[in-house]
Amino acid sequence: MRRLCEALEAALARALTVLVAAMVLTVGWQVLSRLMARGSVAFDLPLVVEPSRWTEELAGFQLAWLALLGAVYALRRREHPGFDLVHGKLPAPARRFADLTAPGLVAAFSLLVLGYGGARLVAMTLDLGQTTPALGWPMGLVYSVIPASGALMGLFAVEELAEQWRGEAPEARSREDAV
C-alpha cells in the first residue's frame, strides 16, 4: 500500500506542477489580452486582440482543482495544519485515541462526502447535460475533481490509520522526498 501511495503522491506532485504552470499561462494571457485591447483603444489602433473571455472561467476551474488536489497532497505529506499544541499536552492514551480517530474521520468524510457525494454530483450534471458558459465543457468534467480528490484523500487517510494502528508514528514527510 505504501508503494502505491508513494507513486500516487509523485504523480500528484507532477499534476500540481502542471496545473500551476497552466494557471500562470492562463492568467498571463488574460492580462496580456486585456492590455493589448486597451492599448488598441487608447491609441486608436485597430483591435488586434480582443480581451479573452474564456480565461477567467478556466482560471477559476484551475484554482478549484489546485485547491482540492493540493489539499490531498498536503494530507499525504502530513503538512496540514493541526492542533499540535493540544495534541502534545494530551496524556498518552488520549493521544493514541486522537491519532487513531483523526485519520478515521478524515477517511470517512473523504470517501462518503467527497467520493460518493461528488460522484453523484458528477453523474447528475452529466445526465442533465450542464455545460460551462464560456468554454462549453461538461460541468461533470469540472466537478470530477471532487470524487477523485475524495478517493485519494480517503486512501491516504487509510494509509495513515494503518501506520498509526501498527504504532508507526508518521511524521511530516521531508521535502527531499518530494518529486
ZAGUPA-345391 format. One line per 5 residues: number of its first residue (from 1); their letters; for each residue x, y, z of N, C-alpha, C. Coordinates in nm, 3 decimals, m for minus. Layout:
% ZAGUPA-345391
NUM	a	X:Y:Z:X:Y:Z:X:Y:Z; ...;
***
This chain:
% ZAGUPA-345391
1	mrrlc	0.083:m0.119:0.000:0.000:0.000:0.000:0.088:0.126:0.000; 0.200:0.118:0.072:0.288:0.234:0.080:0.343:0.270:m0.058; 0.384:0.170:m0.137:0.439:0.199:m0.270:0.335:0.261:m0.362; 0.212:0.212:m0.353:0.103:0.270:m0.432:0.084:0.416:m0.394; 0.079:0.444:m0.264:0.060:0.582:m0.218:0.176:0.671:m0.257;
6	ealea	0.298:0.618:m0.252:0.414:0.697:m0.295:0.408:0.729:m0.444; 0.366:0.632:m0.523:0.353:0.655:m0.668:0.243:0.757:m0.697; 0.133:0.747:m0.625:0.024:0.843:m0.643:0.067:0.983:m0.599; 0.144:0.991:m0.491:0.194:1.120:m0.444:0.285:1.184:m0.549; 0.373:1.104:m0.609:0.463:1.155:m0.711:0.384:1.205:m0.833;
11	alara	0.285:1.128:m0.875:0.201:1.169:m0.988:0.123:1.296:m0.954; 0.076:1.304:m0.831:0.002:1.421:m0.785:0.092:1.545:m0.785; 0.216:1.528:m0.741:0.311:1.641:m0.741:0.333:1.692:m0.883; 0.346:1.601:m0.977:0.364:1.642:m1.118:0.238:1.712:m1.172; 0.123:1.656:m1.140:m0.003:1.716:m1.186:m0.021:1.856:m1.128;
16	ltvlv	0.015:1.875:m1.002:0.004:2.007:m0.941:0.100:2.106:m1.006; 0.217:2.060:m1.042:0.314:2.146:m1.111:0.259:2.190:m1.246; 0.201:2.096:m1.319:0.142:2.129:m1.450:0.024:2.224:m1.432; m0.058:2.200:m1.329:m0.173:2.288:m1.304:m0.129:2.431:m1.273; m0.026:2.446:m1.191:0.023:2.580:m1.158:0.076:2.649:m1.283;
21	aamvl	0.155:2.577:m1.362:0.209:2.634:m1.485:0.097:2.674:m1.581; m0.003:2.588:m1.595:m0.116:2.619:m1.683:m0.194:2.740:m1.633; m0.207:2.750:m1.502:m0.280:2.864:m1.445:m0.202:2.993:m1.467; m0.072:2.989:m1.454:0.011:3.107:m1.480:m0.005:3.151:m1.626; m0.002:3.055:m1.716:m0.019:3.088:m1.859:m0.159:3.143:m1.886;
26	tvgwq	m0.260:3.083:m1.826:m0.398:3.128:m1.847:m0.416:3.271:m1.799; m0.374:3.298:m1.675:m0.390:3.433:m1.620:m0.299:3.531:m1.694; m0.180:3.486:m1.732:m0.091:3.573:m1.810:m0.154:3.615:m1.941; m0.217:3.520:m2.011:m0.283:3.554:m2.137:m0.401:3.647:m2.113; m0.473:3.625:m2.004:m0.586:3.711:m1.971:m0.539:3.856:m1.954;
31	vlsrl	m0.434:3.875:m1.877:m0.381:4.009:m1.853:m0.327:4.070:m1.983; m0.249:3.992:m2.056:m0.189:4.041:m2.180:m0.296:4.080:m2.283; m0.398:3.998:m2.298:m0.503:4.030:m2.397:m0.580:4.156:m2.358; m0.601:4.176:m2.228:m0.667:4.299:m2.184:m0.580:4.421:m2.213; m0.450:4.409:m2.181:m0.359:4.522:m2.205:m0.350:4.555:m2.353;
36	margs	m0.343:4.453:m2.437:m0.335:4.477:m2.581:m0.462:4.542:m2.633; m0.576:4.498:m2.582:m0.703:4.557:m2.626:m0.714:4.702:m2.578; m0.673:4.728:m2.455:m0.676:4.866:m2.404:m0.580:4.956:m2.482; m0.464:4.902:m2.514:m0.367:4.979:m2.592:m0.422:5.015:m2.729; m0.491:4.920:m2.791:m0.550:4.946:m2.923:m0.652:5.058:m2.915;
41	vafdl	m0.734:5.055:m2.811:m0.837:5.159:m2.795:m0.773:5.293:m2.760; m0.674:5.290:m2.671:m0.611:5.415:m2.626:m0.539:5.486:m2.739; m0.478:5.413:m2.829:m0.402:5.474:m2.938:m0.478:5.474:m3.069; m0.608:5.445:m3.063:m0.696:5.447:m3.179:m0.642:5.359:m3.292; m0.599:5.239:m3.253:m0.550:5.140:m3.348:m0.657:5.034:m3.371;
46	plvve	m0.646:4.961:m3.481:m0.742:4.851:m3.500:m0.724:4.747:m3.388; m0.833:4.691:m3.345:m0.832:4.593:m3.237:m0.770:4.463:m3.288; m0.646:4.437:m3.248:m0.573:4.319:m3.292:m0.619:4.197:m3.212; m0.630:4.215:m3.082:m0.670:4.106:m2.993:m0.783:4.156:m2.906; m0.891:4.080:m2.901:m0.999:4.112:m2.809:m0.965:4.056:m2.672;
51	psrwt	m1.014:4.120:m2.566:m0.990:4.064:m2.433:m1.045:3.922:m2.426; m0.965:3.835:m2.372:m1.003:3.695:m2.366:m1.125:3.676:m2.276; m1.222:3.601:m2.325:m1.346:3.578:m2.250:m1.344:3.446:m2.172; m1.265:3.353:m2.216:m1.267:3.220:m2.157:m1.165:3.201:m2.045; m1.066:3.291:m2.037:m0.957:3.269:m1.942:m1.001:3.283:m1.796;
56	eelag	m1.095:3.371:m1.768:m1.142:3.387:m1.630:m1.209:3.259:m1.581; m1.291:3.200:m1.667:m1.359:3.076:m1.630:m1.257:2.963:m1.611; m1.165:2.950:m1.704:m1.065:2.844:m1.695:m0.976:2.861:m1.572; m0.935:2.984:m1.542:m0.852:3.009:m1.423:m0.927:2.972:m1.296; m1.057:2.997:m1.292:m1.137:2.958:m1.176:m1.142:2.807:m1.159;
61	fqlaw	m1.158:2.736:m1.269:m1.158:2.589:m1.262:m1.020:2.536:m1.221; m0.916:2.596:m1.276:m0.781:2.554:m1.240:m0.756:2.578:m1.091; m0.804:2.688:m1.038:m0.785:2.718:m0.897:m0.859:2.616:m0.810; m0.980:2.579:m0.849:m1.056:2.479:m0.773:m0.984:2.344:m0.773; m0.937:2.303:m0.889:m0.863:2.177:m0.898:m0.735:2.183:m0.816;
66	lallg	m0.667:2.296:m0.823:m0.543:2.314:m0.748:m0.569:2.308:m0.598; m0.676:2.369:m0.552:m0.708:2.369:m0.409:m0.740:2.228:m0.360; m0.824:2.155:m0.433:m0.862:2.021:m0.388:m0.746:1.922:m0.397; m0.676:1.923:m0.507:m0.563:1.831:m0.521:m0.447:1.872:m0.431; m0.432:2.001:m0.407:m0.330:2.048:m0.313:m0.360:2.004:m0.171;
71	avyal	m0.488:2.000:m0.134:m0.527:1.951:m0.002:m0.494:1.803:0.012; m0.514:1.727:m0.095:m0.479:1.584:m0.094:m0.329:1.569:m0.076; m0.252:1.647:m0.149:m0.105:1.640:m0.141:m0.058:1.677:0.000; m0.116:1.782:0.057:m0.078:1.823:0.192:m0.113:1.715:0.294; m0.226:1.649:0.276:m0.264:1.541:0.367:m0.164:1.427:0.358;
76	rrreh	m0.126:1.388:0.239:m0.030:1.279:0.220:0.106:1.312:0.282; 0.146:1.438:0.270:0.276:1.481:0.324:0.267:1.517:0.472; 0.146:1.507:0.526:0.120:1.539:0.667:0.162:1.682:0.700; 0.125:1.771:0.610:0.158:1.912:0.626:0.034:1.998:0.646; m0.079:1.933:0.673:m0.200:2.008:0.705:m0.183:2.073:0.841;
81	pgfdl	m0.242:2.190:0.859:m0.236:2.248:0.993:m0.310:2.159:1.092; m0.259:2.152:1.210:m0.321:2.069:1.312:m0.315:2.136:1.447; m0.363:2.065:1.546:m0.362:2.114:1.683:m0.247:2.050:1.758; m0.126:2.076:1.713:m0.008:2.015:1.775:0.008:2.054:1.921; m0.027:2.177:1.952:m0.013:2.224:2.090:m0.105:2.143:2.181;
86	vhgkl	m0.229:2.125:2.141:m0.325:2.047:2.221:m0.284:1.900:2.220; m0.248:1.849:2.104:m0.212:1.708:2.090:m0.093:1.673:2.179; 0.005:1.760:2.184:0.124:1.735:2.264:0.099:1.734:2.413; m0.006:1.800:2.459:m0.036:1.806:2.602:m0.131:1.697:2.648; m0.182:1.618:2.555:m0.273:1.509:2.593:m0.194:1.397:2.660;
91	papar	m0.258:1.328:2.755:m0.193:1.208:2.810:m0.183:1.101:2.702; m0.090:1.009:2.718:m0.061:0.908:2.615:m0.185:0.834:2.565; m0.276:0.784:2.652:m0.393:0.712:2.599:m0.484:0.803:2.513; m0.501:0.927:2.556:m0.585:1.019:2.479:m0.518:1.054:2.346; m0.386:1.068:2.348:m0.313:1.097:2.225:m0.327:0.981:2.127;
96	rfadl	m0.316:0.859:2.177:m0.332:0.740:2.092:m0.472:0.737:2.031; m0.574:0.768:2.114:m0.712:0.772:2.065:m0.726:0.877:1.955; m0.669:0.995:1.976:m0.676:1.102:1.876:m0.603:1.062:1.749; m0.487:0.995:1.764:m0.410:0.952:1.648:m0.484:0.850:1.563; m0.568:0.771:1.625:m0.647:0.672:1.551:m0.778:0.730:1.499;
101	tapgl	m0.835:0.821:1.575:m0.966:0.877:1.539:m0.956:0.975:1.422; m0.856:1.064:1.425:m0.847:1.169:1.323:m0.838:1.113:1.181; m0.744:1.021:1.152:m0.741:0.970:1.015:m0.866:0.889:0.979; m0.927:0.825:1.079:m1.051:0.752:1.052:m1.163:0.846:1.011; m1.174:0.958:1.080:m1.276:1.057:1.045:m1.248:1.120:0.909;
106	vaafs	m1.122:1.148:0.883:m1.085:1.205:0.752:m1.120:1.105:0.641; m1.089:0.977:0.663:m1.120:0.875:0.562:m1.270:0.865:0.540; m1.346:0.864:0.648:m1.493:0.852:0.635:m1.549:0.973:0.560; m1.509:1.094:0.599:m1.558:1.214:0.532:m1.518:1.215:0.385; m1.391:1.184:0.360:m1.340:1.188:0.222:m1.413:1.090:0.131;
111	llvlg	m1.428:0.968:0.180:m1.489:0.865:0.097:m1.639:0.885:0.082; m1.707:0.924:0.190:m1.852:0.938:0.183:m1.896:1.070:0.120; m1.847:1.180:0.173:m1.894:1.310:0.126:m1.830:1.347:m0.008; m1.696:1.348:m0.011:m1.630:1.388:m0.136:m1.639:1.278:m0.242; m1.608:1.154:m0.203:m1.608:1.045:m0.301:m1.746:1.010:m0.352;
116	yggar	m1.831:0.965:m0.260:m1.966:0.922:m0.300:m2.054:1.041:m0.343; m2.057:1.145:m0.259:m2.139:1.262:m0.292:m2.090:1.331:m0.418; m1.957:1.340:m0.434:m1.901:1.400:m0.554:m1.932:1.320:m0.679; m1.927:1.187:m0.667:m1.959:1.102:m0.782:m2.106:1.120:m0.823; m2.193:1.134:m0.725:m2.335:1.158:m0.757:m2.353:1.293:m0.825;
121	lvamt	m2.280:1.394:m0.778:m2.287:1.527:m0.839:m2.239:1.522:m0.984; m2.128:1.454:m1.008:m2.075:1.440:m1.144:m2.178:1.371:m1.233; m2.233:1.260:m1.185:m2.332:1.185:m1.264:m2.455:1.270:m1.294; m2.501:1.344:m1.194:m2.621:1.426:m1.213:m2.597:1.536:m1.315; m2.482:1.605:m1.307:m2.457:1.713:m1.402:m2.433:1.660:m1.543;
126	ldlgq	m2.373:1.542:m1.552:m2.357:1.482:m1.685:m2.492:1.441:m1.743; m2.579:1.384:m1.659:m2.713:1.345:m1.705:m2.795:1.465:m1.750; m2.778:1.577:m1.679:m2.854:1.697:m1.714:m2.793:1.772:m1.832; m2.673:1.734:m1.870:m2.608:1.798:m1.985:m2.561:1.940:m1.957; m2.533:1.973:m1.832:m2.487:2.107:m1.798:m2.348:2.132:m1.855;
131	ttpal	m2.331:2.251:m1.910:m2.201:2.289:m1.966:m2.157:2.422:m1.906; m2.027:2.448:m1.916:m1.974:2.575:m1.866:m2.011:2.685:m1.964; m2.034:2.807:m1.915:m2.082:2.914:m2.004:m1.983:2.954:m2.114; m1.858:2.976:m2.080:m1.764:3.029:m2.180:m1.695:2.920:m2.261; m1.657:2.812:m2.196:m1.582:2.707:m2.265:m1.671:2.600:m2.327;
136	gwpmg	m1.792:2.585:m2.274:m1.883:2.482:m2.325:m1.846:2.341:m2.282; m1.764:2.328:m2.180:m1.725:2.196:m2.130:m1.836:2.137:m2.044; m1.847:2.005:m2.038:m1.945:1.944:m1.947:m1.907:1.975:m1.801; m2.003:2.021:m1.722:m1.976:2.054:m1.583:m1.932:1.930:m1.504; m1.977:1.813:m1.546:m1.934:1.690:m1.480:m1.784:1.672:m1.487;
141	lvysv	m1.724:1.715:m1.597:m1.579:1.709:m1.612:m1.511:1.801:m1.510; m1.565:1.920:m1.495:m1.509:2.016:m1.400:m1.524:1.962:m1.258; m1.641:1.907:m1.226:m1.667:1.855:m1.091:m1.598:1.723:m1.062; m1.541:1.659:m1.162:m1.482:1.526:m1.140:m1.364:1.529:m1.043; m1.309:1.645:m1.017:m1.200:1.655:m0.920:m1.251:1.625:m0.778;
146	ipasg	m1.378:1.644:m0.753:m1.432:1.623:m0.617:m1.425:1.475:m0.579; m1.483:1.383:m0.657:m1.469:1.243:m0.617:m1.327:1.191:m0.628; m1.251:1.243:m0.725:m1.111:1.198:m0.739:m1.031:1.238:m0.616; m1.045:1.361:m0.570:m0.972:1.404:m0.452:m1.023:1.332:m0.328; m1.152:1.303:m0.322:m1.206:1.227:m0.209:m1.149:1.087:m0.202;
151	almgl	m1.138:1.021:m0.317:m1.083:0.886:m0.320:m0.935:0.887:m0.278; m0.859:0.980:m0.332:m0.717:0.989:m0.295:m0.699:1.024:m0.148; m0.777:1.121:m0.100:m0.768:1.160:0.039:m0.806:1.044:0.130; m0.911:0.971:0.092:m0.952:0.855:0.170:m0.843:0.748:0.174; m0.781:0.723:0.060:m0.673:0.624:0.055:m0.556:0.665:0.143;
156	favee	m0.517:0.792:0.135:m0.404:0.839:0.215:m0.438:0.839:0.365; m0.563:0.868:0.399:m0.604:0.865:0.540:m0.606:0.721:0.592; m0.649:0.627:0.509:m0.646:0.485:0.549:m0.502:0.439:0.569; m0.413:0.485:0.481:m0.271:0.451:0.497:m0.219:0.504:0.631; m0.252:0.628:0.663:m0.208:0.685:0.791:m0.270:0.611:0.909;
161	laeqw	m0.396:0.575:0.897:m0.463:0.499:1.003:m0.393:0.365:1.025; m0.355:0.299:0.917:m0.285:0.171:0.929:m0.149:0.190:0.996; m0.079:0.296:0.961:0.050:0.324:1.024:0.033:0.352:1.173; m0.069:0.429:1.207:m0.096:0.458:1.349:m0.131:0.329:1.423; m0.211:0.246:1.360:m0.254:0.121:1.423:m0.134:0.031:1.453;
166	rgeap	m0.038:0.028:1.360:0.083:m0.053:1.379:0.182:0.013:1.475; 0.153:0.135:1.517:0.241:0.204:1.610:0.354:0.279:1.544; 0.347:0.296:1.413:0.448:0.373:1.340:0.402:0.519:1.340; 0.466:0.600:1.422:0.426:0.740:1.431:0.468:0.814:1.305; 0.374:0.847:1.217:0.410:0.918:1.094:0.444:1.063:1.124;
171	earsr	0.557:1.105:1.074:0.596:1.245:1.085:0.569:1.312:0.949; 0.584:1.441:0.949:0.570:1.510:0.820:0.679:1.459:0.727; 0.641:1.431:0.606:0.738:1.380:0.509:0.834:1.491:0.471; 0.961:1.459:0.461:1.061:1.563:0.435:1.049:1.614:0.292; 1.093:1.735:0.271:1.085:1.798:0.138:1.175:1.726:0.039;
176	edav	1.279:1.660:0.085:1.369:1.587:m0.005:1.298:1.469:m0.069; 1.191:1.418:m0.002:1.117:1.305:m0.057:1.031:1.346:m0.175; 1.004:1.474:m0.188:0.913:1.522:m0.295:0.979:1.500:m0.431; 0.894:1.475:m0.527:0.943:1.453:m0.663:0.929:1.582:m0.740;
***
